């Protein structure tokens, strides 16, 4: 998902330049008033002194400008976020399969409990590679149409939980996971590949985000993705529905993937230090 903030003329670098120039005007006004009080003469020392005063006590108007500028910035980020979500609803649906492992809001990530949100770009890259361009475009178009329809239907009451609960959305997620399940037959090999792809697309962390993404974290992500299908296959009705829709070969392949997840968990558990860590990997 490309970051196109710079392509947005209203909320790209030009916006930040405009805000900077407005802020600079306040400092210039201070200098001009000081110069007028000294018959138009300012020394280098006068300039330094006035700038220090400006930093220490910017004044009510400048403080009000800082608040307005901050609101502009937060609005720009929010607008960009919604623009991206509208453009990439398919990726959002797939990330939702493991969203419960991600920290929320200002929550500090805990290693062994959370995955860093920095895994998302690499996860999307890996998912699109496994699906291929044609299928990725197909699901993206379908999800965009679905979201557009739901927004028109619900108006201002629309929220993304409605999308996540939509039967068509759940069917897309299941279909995608079943379509790519053959990639996970050799789970250890796939896990190593996925770990490399995700780490190769993780941005620089802040101190609070610095959770490594290694074998155990990758296992937890894969296991979380497939858990709803695993639960469904463990019921007679669910197994029958999946077999009828996707065929016996795919159903058997899913069973093989579930067995691989169990085996991989067992192998990783041998290197874990506590029972709580072992349970967290499942």
C-alpha positions in Angstrom: 0.0 0.0 0.0 1.8 3.1 -1.2 1.9 6.1 1.0 0.5 8.8 -1.3 0.5 11.7 1.2 2.9 13.6 -0.9 0.6 13.2 -3.9 -2.2 15.0 -2.1 -1.9 18.7 -3.0 -4.2 19.7 -0.1 -2.4 17.6 2.6 1.0 17.0 1.2 4.3 18.8 1.8 2.8 22.0 0.5 0.4 22.0 3.4 3.3 21.8 5.9 5.2 24.5 4.0 2.1 26.8 4.3 1.9 26.1 8.0 5.6 26.8 8.5 5.3 30.1 6.6 2.4 31.1 8.8 4.3 30.3 11.9 7.3 32.2 10.6 5.2 35.3 10.1 4.7 35.5 13.9 8.4 35.6 14.5 8.9 38.2 11.7 6.2 40.4 13.3 8.1 40.3 16.6 11.2 41.4 14.8 9.5 44.2 13.0 7.9 45.6 16.2 11.3 45.4 18.0 12.9 47.2 15.0 10.2 50.0 15.1 10.8 50.5 18.8 14.6 51.0 18.0 14.2 53.4 15.1 14.6 50.6 12.5 17.9 49.3 13.9 18.5 45.7 15.0 21.8 44.1 16.0 22.5 40.4 15.8 22.2 40.3 19.6 18.8 42.0 19.4 17.6 39.3 16.9 18.9 36.4 19.2 17.3 38.0 22.2 13.9 38.5 20.5 13.9 34.9 19.2 14.6 33.6 22.7 11.7 35.6 24.1 9.5 34.3 21.3 10.4 30.7 22.1 9.9 31.3 25.9 6.6 33.2 25.5 5.1 32.9 22.0 2.0 34.8 23.0 -1.7 34.0 22.8 -2.0 34.4 19.0 0.9 32.2 18.3 -0.3 29.5 20.8 -3.7 29.6 19.1 -2.0 29.1 15.8 -0.1 26.1 17.1 -3.4 24.5 18.2 -5.0 25.2 14.9 -2.0 23.8 13.0 -2.1 20.7 15.1 -5.8 20.2 14.4 -4.9 20.6 10.7 -2.2 17.9 10.9 -4.4 15.4 12.8 -7.2 16.0 10.3 -4.9 15.4 7.4 -3.7 12.1 9.0 -7.2 11.0 9.7 -8.3 11.9 6.1 -5.4 10.0 4.6 -6.2 7.0 6.9 -9.8 6.9 5.7 -8.7 7.4 2.1 -6.4 4.4 2.3 -9.0 2.3 4.0 -11.5 3.1 1.3 -8.9 2.2 -1.4 -7.6 -0.9 0.4 -10.6 -2.6 2.1 -9.4 -6.1 1.1 -6.1 -5.7 2.9 -7.9 -4.4 6.0 -10.2 -7.5 6.0 -7.2 -9.8 5.9 -5.3 -7.9 8.6 -8.5 -8.3 10.7 -7.8 -12.1 10.9 -5.0 -11.4 13.4 -6.0 -7.9 14.6 -6.6 -9.2 18.1 -2.8 -9.8 18.4 -2.1 -6.1 17.7 -1.9 -3.4 20.4 -4.7 -0.9 20.3 -4.4 2.9 20.6 -1.6 4.0 22.9 -1.3 0.5 24.4 2.4 -0.5 24.8 3.0 -3.8 23.0 4.0 -6.7 25.1 6.3 -9.3 23.7 4.7 -12.7 23.8 1.2 -11.2 23.9 1.2 -8.8 21.0 2.6 -8.5 17.5 4.0 -5.1 16.4 1.7 -3.1 14.1 4.8 -2.7 11.9 4.1 -6.2 10.6 1.2 -5.0 8.5 3.0 -3.7 5.4 5.1 -6.8 5.0 2.0 -9.1 5.6 0.2 -7.3 2.8 3.2 -7.7 0.5 3.4 -11.4 1.3 -0.3 -11.9 0.9 -0.4 -10.3 -2.6 2.6 -12.3 -3.7 0.9 -15.6 -2.7 -2.4 -14.6 -4.4 -1.0 -13.1 -7.5 -2.0 -9.9 -9.2 -5.1 -11.1 -11.0 -6.8 -12.6 -7.8 -5.6 -9.7 -5.7 -7.3 -7.2 -8.0 -10.4 -9.3 -8.1 -10.8 -9.3 -4.3 -9.8 -5.7 -4.0 -12.5 -4.6 -6.5 -15.1 -6.8 -4.8 -14.3 -5.4 -1.4 -14.4 -1.8 -2.6 -17.8 -2.4 -4.2 -19.0 -4.0 -0.9 -17.8 -1.1 1.2 -19.3 1.5 -1.2 -22.6 -0.3 -1.0 -22.6 -0.5 2.8 -21.6 3.2 3.2 -24.5 4.1 0.9 -26.8 1.9 2.9 -25.8 3.0 6.4 -24.7 6.6 5.8 -23.1 8.3 8.8 -23.8 5.2 11.0 -21.3 3.2 8.9 -18.3 1.7 10.7 -15.8 -1.0 9.9 -17.2 -3.5 12.3 -20.2 -3.7 10.0 -17.8 -4.7 7.2 -16.1 -7.3 9.4 -19.5 -8.8 10.3 -20.8 -8.8 6.8 -21.2 -12.5 5.5 -19.8 -11.5 2.1 -16.6 -10.2 3.8 -16.3 -13.4 5.9 -16.6 -15.4 2.7 -13.9 -13.5 1.0 -11.5 -14.1 3.9 -12.3 -17.8 3.9 -11.9 -18.1 0.2 -8.6 -16.3 0.2 -7.2 -18.5 3.0 -8.3 -21.6 1.3 -6.9 -20.5 -2.0 -3.5 -19.9 -0.6 -3.5 -22.8 1.9 -1.2 -24.9 -0.3 1.6 -22.4 0.4 1.5 -23.6 4.1 1.8 -27.3 3.5 5.5 -26.9 4.3 4.9 -24.6 7.2 8.4 -24.3 8.4 9.7 -23.2 5.0 6.8 -20.8 4.5 7.2 -19.4 8.0 10.8 -18.5 7.3 9.9 -16.9 4.0 7.1 -14.9 5.6 9.3 -13.8 8.5 11.9 -12.5 6.0 9.3 -10.6 3.9 7.7 -9.0 6.9 11.0 -8.0 8.5 12.1 -6.6 5.1 9.1 -4.3 5.1 9.0 -3.1 8.7 9.7 0.6 9.2 12.0 1.9 11.9 10.4 1.4 15.3 9.9 3.7 18.2 11.0 2.4 21.6 7.5 1.3 22.4 7.1 -0.5 19.2 10.3 -2.4 19.2 8.9 -6.0 19.3 10.9 -8.4 17.1 9.1 -10.5 14.5 10.7 -13.9 14.7 9.6 -17.6 14.4 7.2 -17.6 17.3 5.5 -14.3 16.2 5.1 -15.6 12.7 3.6 -18.8 13.9 1.1 -17.0 16.0 0.1 -14.8 13.0 -0.4 -17.9 10.8 -2.3 -19.8 13.5 -4.6 -16.8 14.2 -5.4 -16.4 10.5 -6.5 -20.0 10.1 -8.2 -20.5 13.5 -11.7 -19.6 12.4 -11.5 -22.1 9.5 -10.1 -24.7 11.8 -13.0 -24.2 14.2 -15.4 -24.5 11.3 -13.8 -27.7 10.0 -14.2 -29.2 13.5 -18.0 -29.0 13.2 -19.9 -31.4 10.9 -21.9 -28.6 9.2 -18.8 -26.5 8.7 -16.7 -29.3 7.2 -19.6 -30.2 4.9 -20.1 -26.6 3.8 -16.4 -26.1 3.1 -16.0 -29.5 1.3 -19.1 -28.8 -0.8 -18.0 -25.3 -1.9 -14.2 -25.9 -2.3 -14.0 -29.6 -3.0 -12.5 -32.5 -1.1 -8.9 -31.8 -2.2 -9.0 -28.3 -0.6 -10.7 -29.7 2.5 -7.9 -32.3 2.9 -5.3 -29.7 2.2 -6.8 -27.5 5.0 -6.6 -30.5 7.4 -2.9 -30.9 6.4 -2.2 -27.2 7.1 -3.9 -27.5 10.5 -1.7 -30.5 11.3 1.3 -28.5 10.2 0.3 -25.7 12.6 0.1 -28.2 15.4 3.4 -29.7 14.6 5.1 -26.3 14.2 3.7 -25.2 17.5 5.1 -28.4 19.1 8.6 -27.8 17.7 8.7 -24.2 18.7 7.5 -25.0 22.1 10.6 -27.0 22.8 12.5 -23.8 22.8 10.1 -21.8 25.0 10.7 -21.1 28.6 7.3 -21.1 30.2 3.9 -22.8 29.9 2.2 -19.4 29.3 4.5 -18.8 26.3 3.6 -22.2 24.9 -0.1 -21.5 25.2 0.4 -18.1 23.5 1.8 -19.8 20.4 -1.2 -21.9 19.7 
